[in-house]
């Protein structure tokens, strides 16, 4: 793979992982520090879980479609 393509893939993976970690932090904050003001808490948690799911799905798709090594394909 060419250097620029590898850089783009690494940058994309880093961006997706950062998005995932940000959403995990939101969920952990709500779970570990429950608030007495629940206005909007459920929708915030739902949005964070969607963000986690989307990031994980995108990471999996990127790895599956663009990071499979040729020798791995031969073994399948």
mmCIF file of the N, C-alpha and C atoms, coordinates in Angstrom:
data_MODEL
# 
_entry.id   MODEL 
# 
loop_
_atom_site.group_PDB 
_atom_site.id 
_atom_site.type_symbol 
_atom_site.label_atom_id 
_atom_site.label_alt_id 
_atom_site.label_comp_id 
_atom_site.label_asym_id 
_atom_site.label_entity_id 
_atom_site.label_seq_id 
_atom_site.pdbx_PDB_ins_code 
_atom_site.Cartn_x 
_atom_site.Cartn_y 
_atom_site.Cartn_z 
_atom_site.occupancy 
_atom_site.B_iso_or_equiv 
_atom_site.pdbx_formal_charge 
_atom_site.auth_seq_id 
_atom_site.auth_comp_id 
_atom_site.auth_asym_id 
_atom_site.auth_atom_id 
_atom_site.pdbx_PDB_model_num 
ATOM 1   N N  . UNK A 1 1  ? 0.854   -1.177  0.000  1.00 0.00 ? 1  UNK A N  1 
ATOM 2   C CA . UNK A 1 1  ? 0.000   0.000   0.000  1.00 0.00 ? 1  UNK A CA 1 
ATOM 3   C C  . UNK A 1 1  ? 0.897   1.236   0.000  1.00 0.00 ? 1  UNK A C  1 
ATOM 4   N N  . UNK A 1 2  ? 0.493   2.223   -0.722 1.00 0.00 ? 2  UNK A N  1 
ATOM 5   C CA . UNK A 1 2  ? 1.286   3.443   -0.825 1.00 0.00 ? 2  UNK A CA 1 
ATOM 6   C C  . UNK A 1 2  ? 1.247   4.219   0.477  1.00 0.00 ? 2  UNK A C  1 
ATOM 7   N N  . UNK A 1 3  ? 2.295   5.011   0.700  1.00 0.00 ? 3  UNK A N  1 
ATOM 8   C CA . UNK A 1 3  ? 2.445   5.737   1.960  1.00 0.00 ? 3  UNK A CA 1 
ATOM 9   C C  . UNK A 1 3  ? 1.257   6.649   2.254  1.00 0.00 ? 3  UNK A C  1 
ATOM 10  N N  . UNK A 1 4  ? 0.769   7.385   1.267  1.00 0.00 ? 4  UNK A N  1 
ATOM 11  C CA . UNK A 1 4  ? -0.348  8.305   1.512  1.00 0.00 ? 4  UNK A CA 1 
ATOM 12  C C  . UNK A 1 4  ? -1.609  7.532   1.877  1.00 0.00 ? 4  UNK A C  1 
ATOM 13  N N  . UNK A 1 5  ? -1.817  6.386   1.239  1.00 0.00 ? 5  UNK A N  1 
ATOM 14  C CA . UNK A 1 5  ? -2.985  5.563   1.553  1.00 0.00 ? 5  UNK A CA 1 
ATOM 15  C C  . UNK A 1 5  ? -2.898  5.050   2.985  1.00 0.00 ? 5  UNK A C  1 
ATOM 16  N N  . UNK A 1 6  ? -1.714  4.623   3.398  1.00 0.00 ? 6  UNK A N  1 
ATOM 17  C CA . UNK A 1 6  ? -1.530  4.148   4.771  1.00 0.00 ? 6  UNK A CA 1 
ATOM 18  C C  . UNK A 1 6  ? -1.777  5.272   5.771  1.00 0.00 ? 6  UNK A C  1 
ATOM 19  N N  . UNK A 1 7  ? -1.313  6.467   5.448  1.00 0.00 ? 7  UNK A N  1 
ATOM 20  C CA . UNK A 1 7  ? -1.529  7.614   6.335  1.00 0.00 ? 7  UNK A CA 1 
ATOM 21  C C  . UNK A 1 7  ? -3.018  7.941   6.442  1.00 0.00 ? 7  UNK A C  1 
ATOM 22  N N  . UNK A 1 8  ? -3.719  7.882   5.325  1.00 0.00 ? 8  UNK A N  1 
ATOM 23  C CA . UNK A 1 8  ? -5.157  8.157   5.333  1.00 0.00 ? 8  UNK A CA 1 
ATOM 24  C C  . UNK A 1 8  ? -5.898  7.127   6.176  1.00 0.00 ? 8  UNK A C  1 
ATOM 25  N N  . UNK A 1 9  ? -5.536  5.877   6.037  1.00 0.00 ? 9  UNK A N  1 
ATOM 26  C CA . UNK A 1 9  ? -6.190  4.821   6.814  1.00 0.00 ? 9  UNK A CA 1 
ATOM 27  C C  . UNK A 1 9  ? -5.885  4.994   8.297  1.00 0.00 ? 9  UNK A C  1 
ATOM 28  N N  . UNK A 1 10 ? -4.624  5.246   8.638  1.00 0.00 ? 10 UNK A N  1 
ATOM 29  C CA . UNK A 1 10 ? -4.261  5.453   10.049 1.00 0.00 ? 10 UNK A CA 1 
ATOM 30  C C  . UNK A 1 10 ? -4.996  6.665   10.627 1.00 0.00 ? 10 UNK A C  1 
ATOM 31  N N  . UNK A 1 11 ? -5.075  7.734   9.874  1.00 0.00 ? 11 UNK A N  1 
ATOM 32  C CA . UNK A 1 11 ? -5.766  8.935   10.345 1.00 0.00 ? 11 UNK A CA 1 
ATOM 33  C C  . UNK A 1 11 ? -7.265  8.679   10.528 1.00 0.00 ? 11 UNK A C  1 
ATOM 34  N N  . UNK A 1 12 ? -7.841  7.942   9.603  1.00 0.00 ? 12 UNK A N  1 
ATOM 35  C CA . UNK A 1 12 ? -9.260  7.605   9.700  1.00 0.00 ? 12 UNK A CA 1 
ATOM 36  C C  . UNK A 1 12 ? -9.522  6.736   10.913 1.00 0.00 ? 12 UNK A C  1 
ATOM 37  N N  . UNK A 1 13 ? -8.678  5.721   11.120 1.00 0.00 ? 13 UNK A N  1 
ATOM 38  C CA . UNK A 1 13 ? -8.827  4.861   12.294 1.00 0.00 ? 13 UNK A CA 1 
ATOM 39  C C  . UNK A 1 13 ? -8.678  5.662   13.582 1.00 0.00 ? 13 UNK A C  1 
ATOM 40  N N  . UNK A 1 14 ? -7.711  6.564   13.623 1.00 0.00 ? 14 UNK A N  1 
ATOM 41  C CA . UNK A 1 14 ? -7.500  7.390   14.811 1.00 0.00 ? 14 UNK A CA 1 
ATOM 42  C C  . UNK A 1 14 ? -8.715  8.278   15.078 1.00 0.00 ? 14 UNK A C  1 
ATOM 43  N N  . UNK A 1 15 ? -9.275  8.851   14.035 1.00 0.00 ? 15 UNK A N  1 
ATOM 44  C CA . UNK A 1 15 ? -10.458 9.697   14.173 1.00 0.00 ? 15 UNK A CA 1 
ATOM 45  C C  . UNK A 1 15 ? -11.641 8.898   14.700 1.00 0.00 ? 15 UNK A C  1 
ATOM 46  N N  . UNK A 1 16 ? -11.853 7.717   14.145 1.00 0.00 ? 16 UNK A N  1 
ATOM 47  C CA . UNK A 1 16 ? -12.967 6.873   14.582 1.00 0.00 ? 16 UNK A CA 1 
ATOM 48  C C  . UNK A 1 16 ? -12.779 6.407   16.022 1.00 0.00 ? 16 UNK A C  1 
ATOM 49  N N  . UNK A 1 17 ? -11.557 6.035   16.374 1.00 0.00 ? 17 UNK A N  1 
ATOM 50  C CA . UNK A 1 17 ? -11.294 5.601   17.745 1.00 0.00 ? 17 UNK A CA 1 
ATOM 51  C C  . UNK A 1 17 ? -11.478 6.758   18.723 1.00 0.00 ? 17 UNK A C  1 
ATOM 52  N N  . UNK A 1 18 ? -11.096 7.960   18.342 1.00 0.00 ? 18 UNK A N  1 
ATOM 53  C CA . UNK A 1 18 ? -11.302 9.127   19.201 1.00 0.00 ? 18 UNK A CA 1 
ATOM 54  C C  . UNK A 1 18 ? -12.795 9.379   19.416 1.00 0.00 ? 18 UNK A C  1 
ATOM 55  N N  . UNK A 1 19 ? -13.575 9.246   18.373 1.00 0.00 ? 19 UNK A N  1 
ATOM 56  C CA . UNK A 1 19 ? -15.021 9.418   18.476 1.00 0.00 ? 19 UNK A CA 1 
ATOM 57  C C  . UNK A 1 19 ? -15.615 8.371   19.419 1.00 0.00 ? 19 UNK A C  1 
ATOM 58  N N  . UNK A 1 20 ? -15.150 7.138   19.279 1.00 0.00 ? 20 UNK A N  1 
ATOM 59  C CA . UNK A 1 20 ? -15.606 6.046   20.143 1.00 0.00 ? 20 UNK A CA 1 
ATOM 60  C C  . UNK A 1 20 ? -15.245 6.329   21.596 1.00 0.00 ? 20 UNK A C  1 
ATOM 61  N N  . UNK A 1 21 ? -14.016 6.733   21.855 1.00 0.00 ? 21 UNK A N  1 
ATOM 62  C CA . UNK A 1 21 ? -13.566 7.001   23.215 1.00 0.00 ? 21 UNK A CA 1 
ATOM 63  C C  . UNK A 1 21 ? -14.317 8.179   23.839 1.00 0.00 ? 21 UNK A C  1 
ATOM 64  N N  . UNK A 1 22 ? -14.597 9.186   23.037 1.00 0.00 ? 22 UNK A N  1 
ATOM 65  C CA . UNK A 1 22 ? -15.356 10.334  23.531 1.00 0.00 ? 22 UNK A CA 1 
ATOM 66  C C  . UNK A 1 22 ? -16.743 9.900   23.998 1.00 0.00 ? 22 UNK A C  1 
ATOM 67  N N  . UNK A 1 23 ? -17.398 9.073   23.208 1.00 0.00 ? 23 UNK A N  1 
ATOM 68  C CA . UNK A 1 23 ? -18.735 8.606   23.564 1.00 0.00 ? 23 UNK A CA 1 
ATOM 69  C C  . UNK A 1 23 ? -18.697 7.686   24.784 1.00 0.00 ? 23 UNK A C  1 
ATOM 70  N N  . UNK A 1 24 ? -17.681 6.846   24.878 1.00 0.00 ? 24 UNK A N  1 
ATOM 71  C CA . UNK A 1 24 ? -17.538 5.980   26.049 1.00 0.00 ? 24 UNK A CA 1 
ATOM 72  C C  . UNK A 1 24 ? -17.374 6.832   27.309 1.00 0.00 ? 24 UNK A C  1 
ATOM 73  N N  . UNK A 1 25 ? -16.628 7.900   27.199 1.00 0.00 ? 25 UNK A N  1 
ATOM 74  C CA . UNK A 1 25 ? -16.435 8.801   28.339 1.00 0.00 ? 25 UNK A CA 1 
ATOM 75  C C  . UNK A 1 25 ? -17.759 9.407   28.782 1.00 0.00 ? 25 UNK A C  1 
ATOM 76  N N  . UNK A 1 26 ? -18.583 9.814   27.829 1.00 0.00 ? 26 UNK A N  1 
ATOM 77  C CA . UNK A 1 26 ? -19.903 10.371  28.165 1.00 0.00 ? 26 UNK A CA 1 
ATOM 78  C C  . UNK A 1 26 ? -20.731 9.343   28.927 1.00 0.00 ? 26 UNK A C  1 
ATOM 79  N N  . UNK A 1 27 ? -20.775 8.119   28.419 1.00 0.00 ? 27 UNK A N  1 
ATOM 80  C CA . UNK A 1 27 ? -21.554 7.066   29.081 1.00 0.00 ? 27 UNK A CA 1 
ATOM 81  C C  . UNK A 1 27 ? -21.012 6.819   30.489 1.00 0.00 ? 27 UNK A C  1 
ATOM 82  N N  . UNK A 1 28 ? -19.698 6.693   30.616 1.00 0.00 ? 28 UNK A N  1 
ATOM 83  C CA . UNK A 1 28 ? -19.103 6.435   31.929 1.00 0.00 ? 28 UNK A CA 1 
ATOM 84  C C  . UNK A 1 28 ? -19.383 7.571   32.914 1.00 0.00 ? 28 UNK A C  1 
ATOM 85  N N  . UNK A 1 29 ? -19.338 8.807   32.436 1.00 0.00 ? 29 UNK A N  1 
ATOM 86  C CA . UNK A 1 29 ? -19.634 9.938   33.321 1.00 0.00 ? 29 UNK A CA 1 
ATOM 87  C C  . UNK A 1 29 ? -21.057 9.871   33.855 1.00 0.00 ? 29 UNK A C  1 
ATOM 88  N N  . UNK A 1 30 ? -22.007 9.556   32.992 1.00 0.00 ? 30 UNK A N  1 
ATOM 89  C CA . UNK A 1 30 ? -23.396 9.451   33.439 1.00 0.00 ? 30 UNK A CA 1 
ATOM 90  C C  . UNK A 1 30 ? -23.591 8.281   34.393 1.00 0.00 ? 30 UNK A C  1 
ATOM 91  N N  . UNK A 1 31 ? -22.926 7.163   34.120 1.00 0.00 ? 31 UNK A N  1 
ATOM 92  C CA . UNK A 1 31 ? -23.110 5.973   34.948 1.00 0.00 ? 31 UNK A CA 1 
ATOM 93  C C  . UNK A 1 31 ? -22.404 6.120   36.298 1.00 0.00 ? 31 UNK A C  1 
ATOM 94  N N  . UNK A 1 32 ? -21.210 6.655   36.287 1.00 0.00 ? 32 UNK A N  1 
ATOM 95  C CA . UNK A 1 32 ? -20.428 6.752   37.526 1.00 0.00 ? 32 UNK A CA 1 
ATOM 96  C C  . UNK A 1 32 ? -20.779 7.975   38.353 1.00 0.00 ? 32 UNK A C  1 
ATOM 97  N N  . UNK A 1 33 ? -21.368 8.975   37.741 1.00 0.00 ? 33 UNK A N  1 
ATOM 98  C CA . UNK A 1 33 ? -21.737 10.205  38.446 1.00 0.00 ? 33 UNK A CA 1 
ATOM 99  C C  . UNK A 1 33 ? -23.185 10.557  38.141 1.00 0.00 ? 33 UNK A C  1 
ATOM 100 N N  . UNK A 1 34 ? -24.107 9.765   38.651 1.00 0.00 ? 34 UNK A N  1 
ATOM 101 C CA . UNK A 1 34 ? -25.514 10.043  38.346 1.00 0.00 ? 34 UNK A CA 1 
ATOM 102 C C  . UNK A 1 34 ? -25.901 11.452  38.795 1.00 0.00 ? 34 UNK A C  1 
ATOM 103 N N  . UNK A 1 35 ? -26.719 12.052  38.010 1.00 0.00 ? 35 UNK A N  1 
ATOM 104 C CA . UNK A 1 35 ? -27.141 13.420  38.291 1.00 0.00 ? 35 UNK A CA 1 
ATOM 105 C C  . UNK A 1 35 ? -28.573 13.423  38.804 1.00 0.00 ? 35 UNK A C  1 
ATOM 106 N N  . UNK A 1 36 ? -28.911 14.414  39.571 1.00 0.00 ? 36 UNK A N  1 
ATOM 107 C CA . UNK A 1 36 ? -30.302 14.538  40.018 1.00 0.00 ? 36 UNK A CA 1 
ATOM 108 C C  . UNK A 1 36 ? -31.143 15.193  38.932 1.00 0.00 ? 36 UNK A C  1 
ATOM 109 N N  . UNK A 1 37 ? -30.485 15.817  37.972 1.00 0.00 ? 37 UNK A N  1 
ATOM 110 C CA . UNK A 1 37 ? -31.186 16.440  36.852 1.00 0.00 ? 37 UNK A CA 1 
ATOM 111 C C  . UNK A 1 37 ? -31.135 15.478  35.664 1.00 0.00 ? 37 UNK A C  1 
ATOM 112 N N  . UNK A 1 38 ? -32.191 14.696  35.513 1.00 0.00 ? 38 UNK A N  1 
ATOM 113 C CA . UNK A 1 38 ? -32.211 13.692  34.461 1.00 0.00 ? 38 UNK A CA 1 
ATOM 114 C C  . UNK A 1 38 ? -32.727 14.223  33.134 1.00 0.00 ? 38 UNK A C  1 
ATOM 115 N N  . UNK A 1 39 ? -33.039 15.495  33.083 1.00 0.00 ? 39 UNK A N  1 
ATOM 116 C CA . UNK A 1 39 ? -33.515 16.099  31.851 1.00 0.00 ? 39 UNK A CA 1 
ATOM 117 C C  . UNK A 1 39 ? -32.455 15.947  30.763 1.00 0.00 ? 39 UNK A C  1 
ATOM 118 N N  . UNK A 1 40 ? -32.758 15.179  29.768 1.00 0.00 ? 40 UNK A N  1 
ATOM 119 C CA . UNK A 1 40 ? -31.847 14.995  28.658 1.00 0.00 ? 40 UNK A CA 1 
ATOM 120 C C  . UNK A 1 40 ? -30.827 13.882  28.843 1.00 0.00 ? 40 UNK A C  1 
ATOM 121 N N  . UNK A 1 41 ? -30.744 13.293  30.038 1.00 0.00 ? 41 UNK A N  1 
ATOM 122 C CA . UNK A 1 41 ? -29.737 12.262  30.290 1.00 0.00 ? 41 UNK A CA 1 
ATOM 123 C C  . UNK A 1 41 ? -29.953 11.041  29.403 1.00 0.00 ? 41 UNK A C  1 
ATOM 124 N N  . UNK A 1 42 ? -31.185 10.604  29.272 1.00 0.00 ? 42 UNK A N  1 
ATOM 125 C CA . UNK A 1 42 ? -31.456 9.410   28.460 1.00 0.00 ? 42 UNK A CA 1 
ATOM 126 C C  . UNK A 1 42 ? -31.101 9.666   27.007 1.00 0.00 ? 42 UNK A C  1 
ATOM 127 N N  . UNK A 1 43 ? -31.483 10.815  26.479 1.00 0.00 ? 43 UNK A N  1 
ATOM 128 C CA . UNK A 1 43 ? -31.162 11.091  25.076 1.00 0.00 ? 43 UNK A CA 1 
ATOM 129 C C  . UNK A 1 43 ? -29.659 11.246  24.874 1.00 0.00 ? 43 UNK A C  1 
ATOM 130 N N  . UNK A 1 44 ? -28.956 11.802  25.860 1.00 0.00 ? 44 UNK A N  1 
ATOM 131 C CA . UNK A 1 44 ? -27.493 11.898  25.783 1.00 0.00 ? 44 UNK A CA 1 
ATOM 132 C C  . UNK A 1 44 ? -26.866 10.505  25.750 1.00 0.00 ? 44 UNK A C  1 
ATOM 133 N N  . UNK A 1 45 ? -27.358 9.609   26.585 1.00 0.00 ? 45 UNK A N  1 
ATOM 134 C CA . UNK A 1 45 ? -26.837 8.242   26.605 1.00 0.00 ? 45 UNK A CA 1 
ATOM 135 C C  . UNK A 1 45 ? -27.148 7.508   25.302 1.00 0.00 ? 45 UNK A C  1 
ATOM 136 N N  . UNK A 1 46 ? -28.349 7.692   24.794 1.00 0.00 ? 46 UNK A N  1 
ATOM 137 C CA . UNK A 1 46 ? -28.713 7.065   23.519 1.00 0.00 ? 46 UNK A CA 1 
ATOM 138 C C  . UNK A 1 46 ? -27.805 7.585   22.406 1.00 0.00 ? 46 UNK A C  1 
ATOM 139 N N  . UNK A 1 47 ? -27.590 8.879   22.352 1.00 0.00 ? 47 UNK A N  1 
ATOM 140 C CA . UNK A 1 47 ? -26.709 9.453   21.331 1.00 0.00 ? 47 UNK A CA 1 
ATOM 141 C C  . UNK A 1 47 ? -25.282 8.935   21.462 1.00 0.00 ? 47 UNK A C  1 
ATOM 142 N N  . UNK A 1 48 ? -24.803 8.830   22.696 1.00 0.00 ? 48 UNK A N  1 
ATOM 143 C CA . UNK A 1 48 ? -23.450 8.316   22.911 1.00 0.00 ? 48 UNK A CA 1 
ATOM 144 C C  . UNK A 1 48 ? -23.342 6.860   22.475 1.00 0.00 ? 48 UNK A C  1 
ATOM 145 N N  . UNK A 1 49 ? -24.354 6.065   22.771 1.00 0.00 ? 49 UNK A N  1 
ATOM 146 C CA . UNK A 1 49 ? -24.316 4.655   22.364 1.00 0.00 ? 49 UNK A CA 1 
ATOM 147 C C  . UNK A 1 49 ? -24.373 4.516   20.843 1.00 0.00 ? 49 UNK A C  1 
ATOM 148 N N  . UNK A 1 50 ? -25.139 5.371   20.189 1.00 0.00 ? 50 UNK A N  1 
ATOM 149 C CA . UNK A 1 50 ? -25.164 5.364   18.718 1.00 0.00 ? 50 UNK A CA 1 
ATOM 150 C C  . UNK A 1 50 ? -23.794 5.739   18.162 1.00 0.00 ? 50 UNK A C  1 
ATOM 151 N N  . UNK A 1 51 ? -23.148 6.711   18.789 1.00 0.00 ? 51 UNK A N  1 
ATOM 152 C CA . UNK A 1 51 ? -21.819 7.135   18.353 1.00 0.00 ? 51 UNK A CA 1 
ATOM 153 C C  . UNK A 1 51 ? -20.809 5.995   18.518 1.00 0.00 ? 51 UNK A C  1 
ATOM 154 N N  . UNK A 1 52 ? -20.900 5.263   19.626 1.00 0.00 ? 52 UNK A N  1 
ATOM 155 C CA . UNK A 1 52 ? -20.018 4.112   19.841 1.00 0.00 ? 52 UNK A CA 1 
ATOM 156 C C  . UNK A 1 52 ? -20.257 3.063   18.765 1.00 0.00 ? 52 UNK A C  1 
ATOM 157 N N  . UNK A 1 53 ? -21.514 2.746   18.526 1.00 0.00 ? 53 UNK A N  1 
ATOM 158 C CA . UNK A 1 53 ? -21.862 1.728   17.537 1.00 0.00 ? 53 UNK A CA 1 
ATOM 159 C C  . UNK A 1 53 ? -21.393 2.107   16.137 1.00 0.00 ? 53 UNK A C  1 
ATOM 160 N N  . UNK A 1 54 ? -21.633 3.346   15.757 1.00 0.00 ? 54 UNK A N  1 
ATOM 161 C CA . UNK A 1 54 ? -21.223 3.807   14.427 1.00 0.00 ? 54 UNK A CA 1 
ATOM 162 C C  . UNK A 1 54 ? -19.703 3.757   14.267 1.00 0.00 ? 54 UNK A C  1 
ATOM 163 N N  . UNK A 1 55 ? -18.985 4.192   15.284 1.00 0.00 ? 55 UNK A N  1 
ATOM 164 C CA . UNK A 1 55 ? -17.522 4.182   15.214 1.00 0.00 ? 55 UNK A CA 1 
ATOM 165 C C  . UNK A 1 55 ? -16.991 2.757   15.129 1.00 0.00 ? 55 UNK A C  1 
ATOM 166 N N  . UNK A 1 56 ? -17.529 1.871   15.974 1.00 0.00 ? 56 UNK A N  1 
ATOM 167 C CA . UNK A 1 56 ? -17.078 0.477   15.957 1.00 0.00 ? 56 UNK A CA 1 
ATOM 168 C C  . UNK A 1 56 ? -17.387 -0.194  14.626 1.00 0.00 ? 56 UNK A C  1 
ATOM 169 N N  . UNK A 1 57 ? -18.556 0.058   14.076 1.00 0.00 ? 57 UNK A N  1 
ATOM 170 C CA . UNK A 1 57 ? -18.912 -0.516  12.772 1.00 0.00 ? 57 UNK A CA 1 
ATOM 171 C C  . UNK A 1 57 ? -17.993 -0.001  11.672 1.00 0.00 ? 57 UNK A C  1 
ATOM 172 N N  . UNK A 1 58 ? -17.697 1.294   11.715 1.00 0.00 ? 58 UNK A N  1 
ATOM 173 C CA . UNK A 1 58 ? -16.816 1.879   10.700 1.00 0.00 ? 58 UNK A CA 1 
ATOM 174 C C  . UNK A 1 58 ? -15.387 1.336   10.835 1.00 0.00 ? 58 UNK A C  1 
ATOM 175 N N  . UNK A 1 59 ? -14.908 1.201   12.061 1.00 0.00 ? 59 UNK A N  1 
ATOM 176 C CA . UNK A 1 59 ? -13.576 0.629   12.285 1.00 0.00 ? 59 UNK A CA 1 
ATOM 177 C C  . UNK A 1 59 ? -13.516 -0.788  11.748 1.00 0.00 ? 59 UNK A C  1 
ATOM 178 N N  . UNK A 1 60 ? -14.521 -1.595  12.079 1.00 0.00 ? 60 UNK A N  1 
ATOM 179 C CA . UNK A 1 60 ? -14.571 -2.982  11.588 1.00 0.00 ? 60 UNK A CA 1 
ATOM 180 C C  . UNK A 1 60 ? -14.590 -3.030  10.068 1.00 0.00 ? 60 UNK A C  1 
ATOM 181 N N  . UNK A 1 61 ? -15.401 -2.183  9.450  1.00 0.00 ? 61 UNK A N  1 
ATOM 182 C CA . UNK A 1 61 ? -15.498 -2.172  7.990  1.00 0.00 ? 61 UNK A CA 1 
ATOM 183 C C  . UNK A 1 61 ? -14.182 -1.756  7.346  1.00 0.00 ? 61 UNK A C  1 
ATOM 184 N N  . UNK A 1 62 ? -13.539 -0.753  7.909  1.00 0.00 ? 62 UNK A N  1 
ATOM 185 C CA . UNK A 1 62 ? -12.255 -0.299  7.383  1.00 0.00 ? 62 UNK A CA 1 
ATOM 186 C C  . UNK A 1 62 ? -11.206 -1.404  7.493  1.00 0.00 ? 62 UNK A C  1 
ATOM 187 N N  . UNK A 1 63 ? -11.143 -2.040  8.634  1.00 0.00 ? 63 UNK A N  1 
ATOM 188 C CA . UNK A 1 63 ? -10.175 -3.124  8.827  1.00 0.00 ? 63 UNK A CA 1 
ATOM 189 C C  . UNK A 1 63 ? -10.481 -4.303  7.905  1.00 0.00 ? 63 UNK A C  1 
ATOM 190 N N  . UNK A 1 64 ? -11.739 -4.668  7.806  1.00 0.00 ? 64 UNK A N  1 
ATOM 191 C CA . UNK A 1 64 ? -12.146 -5.815  6.989  1.00 0.00 ? 64 UNK A CA 1 
ATOM 192 C C  . UNK A 1 64 ? -11.896 -5.580  5.499  1.00 0.00 ? 64 UNK A C  1 
ATOM 193 N N  . UNK A 1 65 ? -12.147 -4.380  5.035  1.00 0.00 ? 65 UNK A N  1 
ATOM 194 C CA . UNK A 1 65 ? -12.070 -4.111  3.602  1.00 0.00 ? 65 UNK A CA 1 
ATOM 195 C C  . UNK A 1 65 ? -10.736 -3.564  3.109  1.00 0.00 ? 65 UNK A C  1 
ATOM 196 N N  . UNK A 1 66 ? -9.965  -2.969  4.001  1.00 0.00 ? 66 UNK A N  1 
ATOM 197 C CA . UNK A 1 66 ? -8.746  -2.318  3.538  1.00 0.00 ? 66 UNK A CA 1 
ATOM 198 C C  . UNK A 1 66 ? -7.469  -2.740  4.256  1.00 0.00 ? 66 UNK A C  1 
ATOM 199 N N  . UNK A 1 67 ? -7.585  -3.491  5.343  1.00 0.00 ? 67 UNK A N  1 
ATOM 200 C CA . UNK A 1 67 ? -6.396  -3.873  6.084  1.00 0.00 ? 67 UNK A CA 1 
ATOM 201 C C  . UNK A 1 67 ? -6.127  -5.372  6.078  1.00 0.00 ? 67 UNK A C  1 
ATOM 202 N N  . UNK A 1 68 ? -6.888  -6.124  5.306  1.00 0.00 ? 68 UNK A N  1 
ATOM 203 C CA . UNK A 1 68 ? -6.661  -7.567  5.219  1.00 0.00 ? 68 UNK A CA 1 
ATOM 204 C C  . UNK A 1 68 ? -5.392  -7.806  4.416  1.00 0.00 ? 68 UNK A C  1 
ATOM 205 N N  . UNK A 1 69 ? -4.493  -8.574  5.004  1.00 0.00 ? 69 UNK A N  1 
ATOM 206 C CA . UNK A 1 69 ? -3.242  -8.912  4.338  1.00 0.00 ? 69 UNK A CA 1 
ATOM 207 C C  . UNK A 1 69 ? -3.487  -10.007 3.297  1.00 0.00 ? 69 UNK A C  1 
ATOM 208 N N  . UNK A 1 70 ? -2.763  -9.995  2.172  1.00 0.00 ? 70 UNK A N  1 
ATOM 209 C CA . UNK A 1 70 ? -2.963  -11.013 1.128  1.00 0.00 ? 70 UNK A CA 1 
ATOM 210 C C  . UNK A 1 70 ? -2.846  -12.441 1.643  1.00 0.00 ? 70 UNK A C  1 
ATOM 211 N N  . UNK A 1 71 ? -1.911  -12.725 2.561  1.00 0.00 ? 71 UNK A N  1 
ATOM 212 C CA . UNK A 1 71 ? -1.769  -14.078 3.066  1.00 0.00 ? 71 UNK A CA 1 
ATOM 213 C C  . UNK A 1 71 ? -2.980  -14.496 3.887  1.00 0.00 ? 71 UNK A C  1 
ATOM 214 N N  . UNK A 1 72 ? -3.660  -13.552 4.539  1.00 0.00 ? 72 UNK A N  1 
ATOM 215 C CA . UNK A 1 72 ? -4.874  -13.868 5.271  1.00 0.00 ? 72 UNK A CA 1 
ATOM 216 C C  . UNK A 1 72 ? -5.987  -14.261 4.320  1.00 0.00 ? 72 UNK A C  1 
ATOM 217 N N  . UNK A 1 73 ? -6.074  -13.605 3.146  1.00 0.00 ? 73 UNK A N  1 
ATOM 218 C CA . UNK A 1 73 ? -7.090  -13.929 2.163  1.00 0.00 ? 73 UNK A CA 1 
ATOM 219 C C  . UNK A 1 73 ? -6.886  -15.319 1.599  1.00 0.00 ? 73 UNK A C  1 
ATOM 220 N N  . UNK A 1 74 ? -5.623  -15.746 1.428  1.00 0.00 ? 74 UNK A N  1 
ATOM 221 C CA . UNK A 1 74 ? -5.333  -17.074 0.881  1.00 0.00 ? 74 UNK A CA 1 
ATOM 222 C C  . UNK A 1 74 ? -5.760  -18.186 1.827  1.00 0.00 ? 74 UNK A C  1 
ATOM 223 N N  . UNK A 1 75 ? -5.758  -17.929 3.143  1.00 0.00 ? 75 UNK A N  1 
ATOM 224 C CA . UNK A 1 75 ? -6.094  -18.943 4.127  1.00 0.00 ? 75 UNK A CA 1 
ATOM 225 C C  . UNK A 1 75 ? -7.600  -19.119 4.273  1.00 0.00 ? 75 UNK A C  1 
ATOM 226 N N  . UNK A 1 76 ? -8.385  -18.237 3.721  1.00 0.00 ? 76 UNK A N  1 
ATOM 227 C CA . UNK A 1 76 ? -9.843  -18.314 3.882  1.00 0.00 ? 76 UNK A CA 1 
ATOM 228 C C  . UNK A 1 76 ? -10.454 -19.249 2.884  1.00 0.00 ? 76 UNK A C  1 
# 
